[in-house]
């Protein structure tokens, strides 16, 4: 399964990517805000998206609606 981690904190993205790796999910994309998440989803298919709620440029809920 391919996953996408969306968070404006680089540290949190790294932590979540590590946790997913421990769970056996090694194909993980990342985005730093909602706009980048929408672009990432339009370019690839993800089975799991972990989305931060409060981010600059586009809130997580708005990104989810757009996706």
LUMMARGU-90254 format. One line per field, with one value per residue: residue in three letters; x, y, z of N, C-alpha, C in turn; residue number from 0. Coordinates in nm, 3 decimals, always signed. Example, Ala and Ser with C-alpha at 12.3 -4.5 7.8 and 13.67 -1.06 7.14 Angstrom:
2
res c(ALA SER) .
npx c(+1.319 +1.285) .
npy c(-0.569 -0.225) .
npz c(+0.780 +0.708) .
capx c(+1.230 +1.367) .
capy c(-0.450 -0.106) .
capz c(+0.780 +0.714) .
cpx c(+1.320 +1.290) .
cpy c(-0.330 +0.003) .
cpz c(+0.780 +0.787) .
n c(0 1) .
This chain:
67
res c(UNK UNK UNK UNK UNK UNK UNK UNK UNK UNK UNK UNK UNK UNK UNK UNK UNK UNK UNK UNK UNK UNK UNK UNK UNK UNK UNK UNK UNK UNK UNK UNK UNK UNK UNK UNK UNK UNK UNK UNK UNK UNK UNK UNK UNK UNK UNK UNK UNK UNK UNK UNK UNK UNK UNK UNK UNK UNK UNK UNK UNK UNK UNK UNK UNK UNK UNK) .
npx c(+0.085 +0.048 +0.124 +0.043 +0.179 +0.080 +0.174 +0.261 +0.483 +0.807 +0.937 +0.726 +0.627 +0.846 +0.845 +0.595 +0.631 +0.834 +0.693 +0.501 +0.671 +0.765 +0.534 +0.529 +0.474 +0.630 +0.640 +0.603 +0.475 +0.517 +0.386 +0.387 +0.176 -0.178 -0.232 -0.015 -0.067 -0.307 -0.209 -0.023 -0.192 -0.330 -0.135 -0.061 -0.173 -0.303 -0.336 -0.369 -0.401 -0.256 -0.350 -0.277 -0.463 -0.454 -0.292 -0.069 -0.157 -0.354 -0.609 -0.629 -0.888 -1.001 -0.835 -0.897 -1.163 -1.116 -0.975) .
npy c(-0.118 +0.223 +0.522 +0.857 +1.122 +1.410 +1.705 +2.012 +2.019 +1.916 +1.743 +1.595 +1.470 +1.303 +1.136 +1.007 +0.880 +0.703 +0.544 +0.430 +0.283 +0.093 -0.047 -0.179 -0.040 +0.092 +0.250 +0.569 +0.888 +1.243 +1.560 +1.911 +2.083 +2.148 +2.218 +2.106 +1.843 +1.791 +1.819 +1.608 +1.386 +1.404 +1.327 +1.069 +0.749 +0.678 +0.459 +0.520 +0.814 +1.033 +1.312 +1.632 +1.864 +2.146 +2.361 +2.575 +2.765 +2.575 +2.433 +2.113 +1.993 +2.123 +2.034 +1.763 +1.774 +1.868 +1.659) .
npz c(+0.000 -0.075 +0.092 +0.204 +0.379 +0.534 +0.665 +0.819 +0.976 +0.957 +1.128 +1.243 +1.013 +0.956 +1.183 +1.155 +0.907 +0.978 +1.164 +0.996 +0.834 +1.018 +1.042 +0.810 +0.581 +0.328 +0.105 +0.090 +0.048 +0.090 +0.202 +0.263 +0.304 +0.253 -0.017 -0.154 -0.095 -0.235 -0.494 -0.494 -0.472 -0.708 -0.880 -0.816 -0.685 -0.369 -0.093 +0.168 +0.355 +0.574 +0.737 +0.851 +1.046 +1.081 +0.885 +0.694 +0.396 +0.294 +0.476 +0.639 +0.628 +0.413 +0.211 +0.216 +0.129 -0.131 -0.238) .
capx c(+0.000 +0.119 +0.066 +0.083 +0.180 +0.066 +0.189 +0.352 +0.601 +0.897 +0.965 +0.609 +0.626 +0.949 +0.797 +0.487 +0.689 +0.901 +0.591 +0.445 +0.774 +0.762 +0.412 +0.546 +0.440 +0.757 +0.622 +0.534 +0.499 +0.492 +0.352 +0.397 +0.051 -0.292 -0.219 +0.079 -0.134 -0.399 -0.125 +0.034 -0.298 -0.364 -0.023 -0.041 -0.284 -0.264 -0.430 -0.381 -0.353 -0.257 -0.360 -0.283 -0.585 -0.425 -0.169 -0.075 -0.197 -0.484 -0.637 -0.646 -1.026 -1.023 -0.763 -0.977 -1.277 -1.066 -0.932) .
capy c(+0.000 +0.350 +0.617 +0.997 +1.191 +1.554 +1.781 +2.124 +1.995 +1.815 +1.644 +1.507 +1.385 +1.201 +1.042 +0.928 +0.794 +0.596 +0.454 +0.354 +0.188 -0.016 -0.124 -0.247 +0.048 +0.155 +0.345 +0.680 +1.022 +1.345 +1.695 +2.004 +2.158 +2.093 +2.236 +2.005 +1.713 +1.778 +1.797 +1.473 +1.287 +1.409 +1.267 +0.928 +0.688 +0.642 +0.378 +0.578 +0.952 +1.088 +1.455 +1.728 +1.944 +2.289 +2.386 +2.696 +2.759 +2.507 +2.348 +1.971 +1.961 +2.173 +1.941 +1.640 +1.804 +1.881 +1.526) .
capz c(+0.000 -0.081 +0.187 +0.195 +0.508 +0.510 +0.788 +0.799 +1.058 +0.900 +1.234 +1.253 +0.893 +0.973 +1.285 +1.097 +0.804 +1.052 +1.220 +0.885 +0.795 +1.116 +1.016 +0.683 +0.468 +0.295 -0.005 +0.155 -0.001 +0.192 +0.158 +0.375 +0.324 +0.183 -0.161 -0.202 -0.082 -0.348 -0.612 -0.485 -0.497 -0.850 -0.955 -0.778 -0.611 -0.233 -0.019 +0.301 +0.368 +0.710 +0.709 +0.961 +1.039 +1.075 +0.809 +0.612 +0.254 +0.283 +0.592 +0.609 +0.592 +0.277 +0.122 +0.208 +0.041 -0.268 -0.282) .
cpx c(+0.089 +0.046 +0.120 +0.072 +0.180 +0.070 +0.287 +0.479 +0.685 +0.927 +0.849 +0.599 +0.727 +0.906 +0.691 +0.538 +0.763 +0.803 +0.527 +0.545 +0.779 +0.640 +0.417 +0.510 +0.564 +0.748 +0.536 +0.575 +0.474 +0.463 +0.347 +0.273 -0.058 -0.284 -0.126 +0.018 -0.229 -0.320 -0.067 -0.069 -0.339 -0.256 -0.005 -0.162 -0.232 -0.375 -0.459 -0.326 -0.367 -0.246 -0.367 -0.407 -0.554 -0.289 -0.182 -0.118 -0.331 -0.500 -0.656 -0.786 -1.058 -0.952 -0.841 -1.097 -1.233 -1.025 -1.053) .
cpy c(+0.124 +0.449 +0.757 +1.058 +1.341 +1.627 +1.895 +2.112 +1.883 +1.706 +1.545 +1.416 +1.272 +1.095 +0.949 +0.834 +0.677 +0.496 +0.370 +0.248 +0.069 -0.104 -0.194 -0.165 +0.129 +0.255 +0.460 +0.811 +1.121 +1.479 +1.785 +2.090 +2.096 +2.105 +2.131 +1.865 +1.690 +1.750 +1.655 +1.367 +1.289 +1.341 +1.119 +0.880 +0.642 +0.561 +0.433 +0.719 +0.993 +1.239 +1.535 +1.816 +2.091 +2.312 +2.517 +2.663 +2.690 +2.416 +2.204 +1.935 +2.009 +2.084 +1.811 +1.661 +1.809 +1.745 +1.441) .
cpz c(+0.000 +0.010 +0.161 +0.333 +0.481 +0.644 +0.762 +0.882 +0.998 +1.002 +1.246 +1.131 +0.908 +1.074 +1.226 +0.988 +0.869 +1.108 +1.111 +0.837 +0.889 +1.096 +0.880 +0.560 +0.435 +0.180 +0.048 +0.091 +0.111 +0.129 +0.281 +0.396 +0.238 +0.032 -0.221 -0.194 -0.199 -0.475 -0.612 -0.518 -0.644 -0.935 -0.926 -0.699 -0.475 -0.167 +0.119 +0.297 +0.514 +0.695 +0.838 +0.940 +1.012 +1.009 +0.733 +0.469 +0.232 +0.403 +0.548 +0.564 +0.450 +0.175 +0.106 +0.117 -0.104 -0.325 -0.312) .
n c(0 1 2 3 4 5 6 7 8 9 10 11 12 13 14 15 16 17 18 19 20 21 22 23 24 25 26 27 28 29 30 31 32 33 34 35 36 37 38 39 40 41 42 43 44 45 46 47 48 49 50 51 52 53 54 55 56 57 58 59 60 61 62 63 64 65 66) .
